[in-house]
Amino acid sequence: MALNIITAINPEEDVYTKLLRKLLDFLHTLGSKEYDCGPKDSRDPLERVNISELFTSRFIDRNEWGAIQPGGKVDGLQNLPKYVIISHSASSKEAFTEEQCAAEVRSYQTFHIYTKGWSDIGYNFLIGEDGNVYEGRGWGKEGAHTKGLNKYSIGICFIGNFDRRLPNQKALRAAKDLIRRGVKEGKISTNFILMGHRDFRDTVSPGKCLYQDLKTWPFYHGN
């Protein structure tokens, strides 16, 4: 809106208008630039989900990562989830081992229950760069990740900050495995819609690089 307004002003009006226009143009280029998130040929292509493939990523259930009991009632989903919504945790801590990832997941659950006041960790599942899938609220449970869509979606969070880099291939493969498993087991609609958290909210999640890559996935339906 600001860009449209300022470009309608006479450029010869005064020096302040010229400076403001240049500043707005510069900010616009920052918001729209493509980030160098790594060599494209090293990325997992994440072809369309093939439900006949085996689930190869390790599944870490709540007991294994050390979950505490929910602080309140966690509602069940009333319908098969139509949306799969991808987030990132934005954590600056490195988490490339199971021990590190589990510690991060425990910290998210503690923060969500005791600081946010939620019943449990907000995500249905979390993806680690150790290549594992961590059970959050799990299948069939209403999450607390995307207000207004929690009743109709599965929330998947990548552990880490992916503004300046992509998750490694192990993490990308684990996310694909999880989605494929959900479709195969009837936990996700076969014609699901894959979206980034920022498609629904004013947020950078799932991070500039992951979001940039997410838009190339064949089953992505964002704007």
VENBEL-V162578 format. One record per backbone hydrogen bond with DSSP energy under -0.5 kcal/mol. NH is the residue of the N-H (numbers start at 1). CO is the residue of the C=O. If there is no record, write none. Layout:
# VENBEL-V162578
NH,CO + NH,CO
This chain:
# VENBEL-V162578
5,1 + 6,2 + 7,3 + 8,4 + 8,5 + 9,6 + 13,10 + 18,14 + 19,15 + 20,16 + 21,17 + 22,18 + 23,19 + 24,20 + 25,21 + 26,22 + 27,23 + 28,24 + 29,25 + 30,26 + 31,27 + 32,28 + 33,29 + 37,35 + 42,39 + 43,40 + 51,49 + 53,50 + 56,54 + 60,58 + 60,133 + 61,59 + 65,61 + 66,62 + 67,62 + 71,119 + 72,119 + 75,73 + 77,140 + 81,187 + 82,152 + 83,152 + 84,193 + 85,154 + 86,84 + 86,195 + 87,156 + 89,158 + 89,160 + 90,160 + 101,97 + 102,98 + 103,99 + 104,100 + 105,101 + 106,102 + 107,103 + 108,104 + 109,105 + 110,106 + 111,107 + 112,108 + 113,109 + 114,110 + 115,110 + 115,111 + 116,111 + 118,112 + 124,155 + 125,155 + 126,134 + 127,157 + 128,132 + 129,95 + 131,128 + 133,58 + 134,126 + 135,60 + 135,133 + 136,124 + 137,123 + 138,124 + 141,138 + 142,75 + 143,150 + 144,122 + 149,146 + 150,146 + 152,149 + 153,150 + 154,83 + 156,85 + 156,154 + 157,125 + 158,87 + 159,127 + 160,158 + 162,160 + 166,37 + 172,168 + 173,169 + 174,170 + 175,171 + 176,172 + 177,173 + 178,174 + 179,175 + 180,176 + 181,177 + 182,178 + 183,179 + 184,180 + 185,181 + 186,183 + 187,182 + 188,182 + 189,81 + 192,189 + 193,82 + 194,192 + 194,219 + 195,84 + 197,86 + 198,205 + 199,196 + 200,197 + 201,197 + 203,201 + 207,204 + 209,162 + 210,162 + 211,207 + 212,208 + 213,209 + 214,210 + 215,211 + 216,213 + 217,214 + 218,46 + 220,217 + 221,194
